[in-house]
Amino acid sequence: MKNIKAVIFDMDGLIFDTESIYYRGSQEVADELGIPYDAEVYNRFLGVGDSEIWATYHQMYDEEFGSDLVNDFIKLSYERVVDYLKSGVAEMKPGLLELLSYLEENNIPKIVASSNNIDIIEDLLKKNNLFDRFSKIVSVEDVKNAKPDPEIFNKAQEVLGIDKDNLLILEDSNNGVIAGHAAGIPVIMVPDLIQPDEELRSKTIAVLDSLADVPAFIEDKK
């Protein structure tokens, strides 16, 4: 690992504690519609783009519940989550502000590469006064394939114009780590809902408890 010249941040579950909100909205709607759904199902899709998730829901549920009801599940879940997010319930993850300040003090650029939609990314960043602290956003609209495909991180590297060895990805999800590793960019995992197994750990350069631990790791590698 060479000197870090830029950092690529995931958003959901890393910058903001949003995964629990997404799960809450989906679970509530599933219960109301009588669709069998639980945290295990939700966790399968951490870091994956909406279109891939929705296509898989149709594969899982269409035969038993019909396409129209599954479409209702998708639409109502999305609306429920957006309502929660607009109410300002998403909190920043511990250590985020300290890490951003460290990177700024050391003139290390930072961008967001998220499988979420650009409007949600921008809204969350702006509401938390973080929008101007990132130089660029790469969203699911900028790529054809969402994580675990490496395309979004390859796009982020293209935007930054920095060698992959001089980049660092910060991720919380299995699919994000897999995508970063496949892109050939060093990845630090800060787990959110799921702890990594040994195979996943082998795809990272470190697994840290908090974003607050990242500055010390970078300093140690100088």
C-alpha positions as CSV (number, residue, x, y, z in Angstrom):
1,M,0.0,0.0,0.0
2,K,1.5,3.4,-1.1
3,N,0.8,6.8,0.3
4,I,-2.9,7.7,0.3
5,K,-3.6,10.5,-2.2
6,A,-7.5,10.2,-2.1
7,V,-10.2,8.4,-0.2
8,I,-13.4,6.9,-1.7
9,F,-16.3,6.7,0.8
10,D,-19.3,4.5,0.5
11,M,-22.4,6.2,2.1
12,D,-25.1,3.9,3.5
13,G,-23.9,2.3,6.6
14,L,-20.5,4.1,6.5
15,I,-21.2,7.8,6.5
16,F,-24.8,7.5,7.7
17,D,-26.6,5.0,9.9
18,T,-29.1,4.4,7.1
19,E,-29.2,0.6,6.6
20,S,-31.4,0.2,9.7
21,I,-33.8,2.8,8.3
22,Y,-34.0,1.0,4.9
23,Y,-34.6,-2.3,6.6
24,R,-37.2,-0.8,8.9
25,G,-39.2,0.6,6.0
26,S,-39.0,-2.6,4.0
27,Q,-40.0,-4.8,6.9
28,E,-43.0,-2.6,7.9
29,V,-44.4,-2.7,4.4
30,A,-43.7,-6.5,4.0
31,D,-45.6,-7.1,7.2
32,E,-48.5,-5.0,6.0
33,L,-48.7,-6.9,2.7
34,G,-48.1,-10.3,4.2
35,I,-44.8,-10.9,2.4
36,P,-42.3,-13.1,4.2
37,Y,-39.3,-10.9,4.8
38,D,-36.7,-10.5,7.5
39,A,-33.3,-9.1,8.3
40,E,-31.5,-12.1,6.6
41,V,-33.2,-11.3,3.3
42,Y,-32.4,-7.6,3.6
43,N,-28.7,-8.2,4.5
44,R,-28.2,-10.2,1.3
45,F,-28.5,-7.0,-0.6
46,L,-26.3,-4.6,1.4
47,G,-24.4,-2.4,-1.0
48,V,-26.4,-3.6,-4.0
49,G,-28.2,-1.1,-6.4
50,D,-32.0,-0.8,-6.3
51,S,-32.6,-2.2,-9.8
52,E,-30.8,-5.5,-8.9
53,I,-32.6,-5.8,-5.6
54,W,-36.0,-5.2,-7.1
55,A,-35.4,-7.7,-9.9
56,T,-34.4,-10.3,-7.3
57,Y,-37.6,-9.6,-5.3
58,H,-39.6,-10.4,-8.4
59,Q,-37.7,-13.7,-8.7
60,M,-38.4,-14.5,-5.1
61,Y,-42.0,-13.5,-4.7
62,D,-43.8,-13.3,-8.1
63,E,-44.9,-16.9,-8.2
64,E,-46.5,-16.9,-4.8
65,F,-47.8,-13.3,-4.6
66,G,-48.0,-12.0,-8.1
67,S,-46.0,-9.3,-9.9
68,D,-48.4,-6.5,-8.9
69,L,-48.1,-7.1,-5.2
70,V,-44.4,-7.2,-5.5
71,N,-44.4,-3.9,-7.3
72,D,-46.5,-2.5,-4.5
73,F,-44.0,-3.8,-2.0
74,I,-41.1,-2.2,-3.9
75,K,-42.9,1.2,-4.4
76,L,-44.3,1.5,-0.9
77,S,-41.0,0.4,0.7
78,Y,-39.2,3.1,-1.2
79,E,-41.7,5.7,-0.3
80,R,-41.6,4.7,3.4
81,V,-37.8,5.0,3.5
82,V,-37.8,8.3,1.7
83,D,-40.3,9.6,4.2
84,Y,-38.1,8.5,7.1
85,L,-35.0,10.1,5.5
86,K,-36.8,13.4,4.8
87,S,-37.8,13.5,8.5
88,G,-34.1,13.7,9.3
89,V,-33.7,10.4,11.2
90,A,-30.3,9.4,9.6
91,E,-27.4,9.9,12.0
92,M,-23.8,10.3,11.0
93,K,-21.6,7.4,11.9
94,P,-19.1,7.7,14.8
95,G,-15.7,9.1,13.9
96,L,-16.9,10.6,10.6
97,L,-16.3,14.2,11.3
98,E,-12.9,13.5,12.9
99,L,-11.8,11.6,9.8
100,L,-13.0,14.3,7.4
101,S,-11.1,16.9,9.4
102,Y,-8.0,14.7,9.3
103,L,-8.2,14.3,5.5
104,E,-8.7,18.0,5.0
105,E,-5.8,18.9,7.2
106,N,-3.6,16.6,5.2
107,N,-5.0,17.8,1.8
108,I,-6.3,14.3,0.9
109,P,-9.3,14.6,-1.5
110,K,-12.4,12.5,-0.8
111,I,-15.3,11.5,-2.9
112,V,-18.5,9.4,-2.4
113,A,-19.1,6.3,-4.4
114,S,-22.5,4.9,-3.5
115,S,-25.0,2.5,-4.9
116,N,-27.8,4.9,-3.9
117,N,-29.6,7.4,-6.1
118,I,-28.0,10.8,-6.6
119,D,-31.0,12.7,-5.2
120,I,-30.9,10.8,-1.9
121,I,-27.1,11.0,-1.6
122,E,-27.2,14.8,-2.2
123,D,-30.1,15.3,0.2
124,L,-28.5,13.5,3.0
125,L,-25.1,15.2,2.6
126,K,-26.7,18.6,2.4
127,K,-29.0,18.1,5.4
128,N,-25.9,17.2,7.5
129,N,-23.7,20.0,6.1
130,L,-21.4,17.5,4.4
131,F,-22.1,18.2,0.7
132,D,-19.2,20.6,0.3
133,R,-16.7,18.4,2.1
134,F,-16.7,15.9,-0.8
135,S,-15.3,16.9,-4.2
136,K,-17.4,14.5,-6.2
137,I,-20.2,12.0,-6.0
138,V,-20.4,8.8,-8.1
139,S,-23.9,7.2,-7.9
140,V,-25.7,4.2,-9.3
141,E,-26.8,6.5,-12.2
142,D,-23.2,6.7,-13.3
143,V,-22.7,3.0,-13.9
144,K,-24.4,0.1,-15.6
145,N,-23.6,-2.4,-12.8
146,A,-23.9,-1.8,-9.1
147,K,-21.8,-3.4,-6.4
148,P,-20.5,-6.1,-6.0
149,D,-19.4,-5.3,-9.6
150,P,-16.3,-3.1,-9.4
151,E,-17.5,-0.6,-12.0
152,I,-18.5,2.1,-9.5
153,F,-15.0,2.1,-8.0
154,N,-13.3,2.0,-11.4
155,K,-15.4,5.1,-12.3
156,A,-14.4,6.8,-9.0
157,Q,-10.7,6.1,-9.8
158,E,-11.2,7.5,-13.3
159,V,-12.8,10.7,-11.9
160,L,-10.0,11.1,-9.4
161,G,-7.2,10.4,-12.0
162,I,-5.1,8.8,-9.3
163,D,-3.3,5.4,-9.4
164,K,-5.3,2.7,-7.7
165,D,-2.4,1.9,-5.3
166,N,-2.6,5.5,-4.0
167,L,-6.4,5.3,-3.3
168,L,-8.2,4.0,-0.3
169,I,-11.8,2.7,-0.2
170,L,-13.9,2.8,3.0
171,E,-16.7,0.3,3.0
172,D,-19.1,-1.3,5.5
173,S,-20.7,-4.0,3.4
174,N,-19.7,-7.4,2.0
175,N,-20.7,-6.4,-1.5
176,G,-18.8,-3.1,-1.2
177,V,-15.6,-4.9,-0.1
178,I,-15.9,-7.4,-2.9
179,A,-16.4,-4.6,-5.4
180,G,-13.4,-2.7,-4.1
181,H,-11.1,-5.7,-4.1
182,A,-12.2,-6.6,-7.6
183,A,-11.3,-3.1,-8.7
184,G,-7.8,-3.6,-7.4
185,I,-8.1,-0.7,-4.9
186,P,-7.1,-1.1,-1.2
187,V,-10.2,-1.4,1.0
188,I,-10.7,-0.8,4.7
189,M,-13.9,-2.3,6.1
190,V,-15.7,-0.6,9.0
191,P,-18.6,-3.2,9.5
192,D,-22.1,-2.0,10.1
193,L,-24.7,-4.7,10.2
194,I,-22.6,-7.7,9.3
195,Q,-19.1,-8.8,10.6
196,P,-16.8,-10.2,7.9
197,D,-15.8,-13.8,7.7
198,E,-12.2,-14.8,7.1
199,E,-12.6,-14.9,3.3
200,L,-13.9,-11.3,3.2
201,R,-11.2,-10.1,5.6
202,S,-8.7,-11.4,3.1
203,K,-10.0,-8.9,0.6
204,T,-9.3,-5.9,2.9
205,I,-6.2,-4.3,4.1
206,A,-7.8,-3.8,7.5
207,V,-11.1,-4.2,9.4
208,L,-11.6,-1.4,11.8
209,D,-14.2,-0.8,14.5
210,S,-14.8,2.8,13.7
211,L,-14.1,5.6,11.2
212,A,-12.2,7.2,14.1
213,D,-9.6,4.5,13.7
214,V,-8.8,5.4,10.1
215,P,-6.4,8.4,10.6
216,A,-4.1,6.4,12.9
217,F,-4.1,3.6,10.3
218,I,-3.1,6.0,7.5
219,E,-0.4,7.6,9.7
220,D,1.0,4.2,10.5
221,K,1.4,3.4,6.8
222,K,3.3,6.5,5.9
